[in-house]
Amino acid sequence: MLSTITLHLDHTERCEARTLLAARLARQHGSHLLGIVPTGVQAGAATLPQAPETAALMAAASLYQRRRAEAVAHVFRCRLRDAGSPPCEIRLVHGDPVDAVVDHGHGSDLVVVGQPDRQAAVDARARQLPEEVMLHAGRPVLVVPRAGRFDGALGRVLVAWDGGREAALSVHGALPLLRQASQVTVVSLLADGATASVGAPCPDDLDGWLLRHGIRADVDCGAAAGEIGEALLARASALAADLIVMGGYGHARARERILGGATRDVLARTRIPVLMAH
């Protein structure tokens, strides 16, 4: 059940596509839709001692950021009114944009964000938001691509299965979507020359588990000719999939966040929505 869907909102053009997709999912699943607008205003900055000129500049910048956030909220309400609004609310949140979405995402069943876009007119922290939310929210995250429209149902789903913890969390989080899918294909790929680890859950085990949840799935096993991420995207294209469900892998090295190869490749190149959990 998707009781609550949290949606990241901003001033970019792609906000419309993910808003409409999130609203449609909220209507389909009877969900409460929570829109989060990170304002960009740094909490507590106004209380620091500053020269008068600096204080005036910061006050003007904060006012601009708040007004832009209010405009984003207004557009969100208008879009939902036009789309037939599900139960919803919107919150303007000061401070770090990643923290704003992660903190509110903890209390939801699904978090909807946009694909990383290096060309978008946002700061570096906002560009990192999709991967950081995926790694820290503790909830399934639906990543909406930076191009294209997604007006149809997410009816054809590719489930990438490697028997790992992250993949299991992703499939569990995707159950409400899988139950409404018209076609589910479990794809298990080994890197070229690799062998399956002894004792690892096989795709047939997942197939049986899905069937006990009322979900019929096809199982497709094979070897990837190249990189796993590239092979998954190619298989999704061949299946005309509307959605990829896969584990999100990553770890910290000093202050740098390192994504797994397949996670990085799919996040960067996908043209269809991807649901990930970590």
C-alpha positions as CSV (number, residue, x, y, z in Angstrom):
1,M,0.0,0.0,0.0
2,L,1.2,3.5,-0.9
3,S,-0.4,5.5,1.9
4,T,1.9,8.5,1.4
5,I,4.0,9.6,-1.6
6,T,6.6,12.3,-1.0
7,L,7.4,14.4,-4.1
8,H,10.4,16.7,-4.5
9,L,9.4,20.0,-6.1
10,D,11.6,22.7,-7.6
11,H,11.6,25.5,-10.2
12,T,12.9,23.4,-13.1
13,E,10.9,22.5,-16.2
14,R,11.0,18.7,-15.4
15,C,9.1,19.3,-12.2
16,E,5.8,19.1,-14.2
17,A,6.5,15.6,-15.5
18,R,7.2,14.1,-12.1
19,T,4.3,16.0,-10.5
20,L,1.9,14.6,-13.0
21,L,3.3,11.1,-12.6
22,A,3.2,11.3,-8.8
23,A,-0.4,12.7,-8.9
24,R,-1.5,9.8,-11.1
25,L,0.1,7.2,-8.8
26,A,-1.5,8.9,-5.8
27,R,-5.0,8.7,-7.4
28,Q,-4.5,5.1,-8.4
29,H,-3.3,4.0,-5.0
30,G,-5.5,6.3,-2.8
31,S,-2.3,7.9,-1.5
32,H,-1.7,11.2,0.3
33,L,0.6,13.3,-1.8
34,L,3.2,15.4,0.1
35,G,5.0,18.0,-1.9
36,I,8.3,19.2,-0.5
37,V,9.8,22.5,-1.7
38,P,13.4,23.1,-0.4
39,T,13.6,26.9,-0.3
40,G,17.4,27.1,-0.4
41,V,17.2,29.5,2.6
42,Q,19.8,28.4,5.1
43,A,18.2,27.9,8.5
44,G,19.7,30.1,11.2
45,A,21.9,32.2,8.8
46,A,20.0,35.4,9.8
47,T,21.1,35.1,13.5
48,L,24.8,35.1,12.7
49,P,26.7,38.5,13.3
50,Q,27.2,40.2,9.9
51,A,28.1,43.6,8.5
52,P,25.1,45.7,7.5
53,E,25.8,45.4,3.8
54,T,26.2,41.6,4.0
55,A,23.0,41.3,6.1
56,A,21.0,43.3,3.6
57,L,22.3,41.2,0.7
58,M,21.5,38.0,2.5
59,A,18.0,39.2,3.4
60,A,17.3,40.1,-0.2
61,A,18.6,36.7,-1.4
62,S,16.5,34.9,1.2
63,L,13.4,36.9,0.2
64,Y,14.0,35.9,-3.5
65,Q,14.4,32.2,-2.5
66,R,11.2,32.2,-0.4
67,R,9.2,33.9,-3.2
68,R,10.5,31.4,-5.7
69,A,9.5,28.6,-3.4
70,E,6.0,30.1,-3.0
71,A,5.7,30.3,-6.8
72,V,6.7,26.6,-7.1
73,A,4.0,25.7,-4.5
74,H,1.4,27.8,-6.4
75,V,2.2,26.0,-9.7
76,F,2.0,22.6,-7.9
77,R,-1.5,23.4,-6.6
78,C,-2.6,24.6,-10.1
79,R,-1.3,21.4,-11.7
80,L,-3.0,19.2,-9.3
81,R,-6.3,21.1,-9.7
82,D,-6.0,20.6,-13.5
83,A,-5.1,16.9,-13.1
84,G,-7.9,16.1,-10.6
85,S,-6.3,16.5,-7.2
86,P,-5.6,13.5,-4.9
87,P,-5.4,14.4,-1.1
88,C,-2.3,16.5,-0.9
89,E,-0.3,19.1,1.0
90,I,2.8,21.1,0.4
91,R,5.6,22.2,2.7
92,L,8.3,24.8,2.2
93,V,11.4,23.7,4.0
94,H,14.5,25.7,4.8
95,G,18.0,24.3,5.1
96,D,19.8,21.7,3.0
97,P,17.6,20.4,0.1
98,V,18.7,16.8,0.5
99,D,18.0,16.8,4.2
100,A,14.5,18.3,3.5
101,V,13.5,15.5,1.2
102,V,15.2,12.7,3.1
103,D,13.7,13.7,6.5
104,H,10.1,13.9,5.0
105,G,10.7,10.8,3.0
106,H,11.3,8.8,6.2
107,G,7.5,9.1,6.8
108,S,6.4,8.0,3.4
109,D,6.0,4.8,1.3
110,L,7.5,6.2,-1.9
111,V,9.7,9.2,-2.7
112,V,9.6,10.7,-6.2
113,V,12.6,12.7,-7.4
114,G,14.1,13.7,-10.8
115,Q,17.0,12.1,-12.6
116,P,20.3,13.9,-12.0
117,D,20.6,16.6,-14.6
118,R,24.0,18.4,-15.0
119,Q,22.4,21.0,-17.3
120,A,19.6,22.1,-14.9
121,A,19.9,25.6,-13.3
122,V,20.4,24.3,-9.8
123,D,23.3,24.2,-7.4
124,A,25.7,21.2,-6.9
125,R,23.9,20.0,-3.8
126,A,20.5,19.9,-5.6
127,R,22.2,17.9,-8.5
128,Q,23.2,15.3,-5.9
129,L,19.7,15.0,-4.5
130,P,18.4,11.9,-6.4
131,E,21.3,9.7,-5.4
132,E,21.6,11.0,-1.9
133,V,17.8,10.5,-1.3
134,M,18.1,7.0,-2.7
135,L,21.0,6.2,-0.3
136,H,19.6,7.8,2.8
137,A,15.8,7.9,2.8
138,G,15.4,4.3,3.7
139,R,12.4,4.1,1.4
140,P,11.9,3.2,-2.3
141,V,12.7,6.1,-4.5
142,L,11.1,6.6,-7.9
143,V,13.5,8.5,-10.2
144,V,11.7,10.3,-13.1
145,P,13.9,10.8,-16.2
146,R,15.0,14.3,-17.3
147,A,13.4,13.9,-20.7
148,G,10.1,12.5,-22.0
149,R,6.5,12.3,-20.7
150,F,5.0,9.4,-18.7
151,D,1.3,9.8,-19.2
152,G,0.5,6.1,-19.5
153,A,0.4,3.5,-16.7
154,L,3.6,1.9,-15.5
155,G,2.2,-1.4,-16.9
156,R,5.3,-3.2,-18.1
157,V,7.9,-3.6,-15.4
158,L,11.4,-5.0,-15.5
159,V,12.6,-6.3,-12.1
160,A,16.5,-6.5,-12.0
161,W,17.3,-9.4,-9.6
162,D,20.7,-10.3,-8.2
163,G,19.5,-11.9,-4.9
164,G,21.0,-9.0,-2.9
165,R,19.6,-7.0,0.0
166,E,19.1,-3.9,-2.0
167,A,17.2,-5.7,-4.8
168,A,15.0,-7.4,-2.2
169,L,14.1,-4.0,-0.6
170,S,13.3,-2.5,-4.0
171,V,11.0,-5.4,-5.0
172,H,9.2,-5.2,-1.7
173,G,8.8,-1.5,-2.0
174,A,7.5,-1.9,-5.6
175,L,4.8,-4.5,-4.7
176,P,1.9,-2.0,-5.0
177,L,3.1,-1.0,-8.5
178,L,3.7,-4.6,-9.5
179,R,0.2,-5.7,-8.5
180,Q,-1.2,-3.2,-11.0
181,A,1.3,-4.1,-13.8
182,S,0.2,-5.9,-16.9
183,Q,3.5,-7.5,-17.4
184,V,6.4,-8.2,-14.9
185,T,9.7,-9.6,-16.1
186,V,12.4,-10.7,-13.6
187,V,15.8,-10.2,-15.3
188,S,18.8,-11.8,-13.7
189,L,22.1,-11.0,-15.4
190,L,25.6,-12.2,-14.7
191,A,28.6,-10.2,-15.7
192,D,30.3,-11.9,-18.7
193,G,32.4,-14.8,-17.4
194,A,31.0,-14.6,-13.8
195,T,29.2,-17.5,-12.1
196,A,26.3,-17.4,-9.6
197,S,27.3,-17.4,-6.0
198,V,26.5,-20.6,-4.1
199,G,23.4,-20.3,-1.9
200,A,22.3,-17.0,-3.5
201,P,18.5,-16.8,-4.0
202,C,17.7,-17.7,-7.6
203,P,15.1,-15.8,-9.7
204,D,12.7,-18.8,-9.5
205,D,12.5,-18.2,-5.7
206,L,11.5,-14.6,-6.4
207,D,9.0,-15.7,-9.0
208,G,7.4,-17.9,-6.4
209,W,7.3,-15.2,-3.8
210,L,5.7,-12.8,-6.3
211,L,3.1,-15.4,-7.2
212,R,2.1,-15.7,-3.6
213,H,1.5,-12.0,-3.7
214,G,-0.7,-12.4,-6.6
215,I,1.8,-11.2,-9.2
216,R,2.7,-13.4,-12.2
217,A,6.1,-12.8,-13.6
218,D,8.3,-14.1,-16.5
219,V,11.9,-15.0,-15.6
220,D,14.8,-14.0,-17.9
221,C,18.3,-15.2,-17.0
222,G,21.4,-14.7,-18.9
223,A,24.9,-13.1,-19.2
224,A,25.5,-9.5,-19.9
225,A,27.7,-8.9,-22.9
226,G,29.0,-5.7,-21.5
227,E,28.3,-3.6,-18.4
228,I,25.4,-4.7,-16.2
229,G,23.7,-1.3,-16.3
230,E,24.0,-1.0,-20.0
231,A,22.6,-4.6,-20.5
232,L,19.6,-3.8,-18.2
233,L,18.8,-0.7,-20.1
234,A,19.0,-2.6,-23.4
235,R,16.7,-5.4,-22.0
236,A,14.2,-2.8,-20.8
237,S,14.1,-1.3,-24.3
238,A,13.6,-4.7,-25.9
239,L,10.7,-5.4,-23.5
240,A,9.2,-1.9,-24.0
241,A,9.3,-1.6,-20.3
242,D,7.7,1.4,-18.5
243,L,9.5,1.0,-15.2
244,I,12.7,-0.6,-13.9
245,V,12.9,-1.9,-10.4
246,M,16.4,-2.5,-9.1
247,G,18.6,-2.2,-6.0
248,G,20.5,1.0,-5.4
249,Y,24.1,0.4,-4.4
250,G,26.6,2.9,-3.0
251,H,29.0,3.6,-0.1
252,A,30.9,6.4,1.4
253,R,34.6,7.0,0.9
254,A,35.8,9.9,3.0
255,R,33.4,12.7,2.1
256,E,32.7,11.3,-1.4
257,R,29.7,9.2,-2.2
258,I,30.5,6.3,-4.6
259,L,27.7,4.6,-6.5
260,G,27.8,1.1,-7.7
261,G,28.5,0.7,-11.5
262,A,25.1,-0.5,-12.5
263,T,23.3,2.0,-10.2
264,R,25.4,4.9,-11.6
265,D,24.9,3.9,-15.2
266,V,21.1,3.4,-15.0
267,L,20.6,6.6,-13.0
268,A,22.6,8.6,-15.6
269,R,21.2,7.0,-18.8
270,T,17.7,5.7,-18.1
271,R,14.8,7.1,-20.3
272,I,12.1,5.4,-18.2
273,P,11.3,5.7,-14.5
274,V,13.4,3.7,-12.1
275,L,12.4,2.5,-8.6
276,M,15.4,2.0,-6.4
277,A,16.0,1.2,-2.7
278,H,19.2,1.0,-0.7
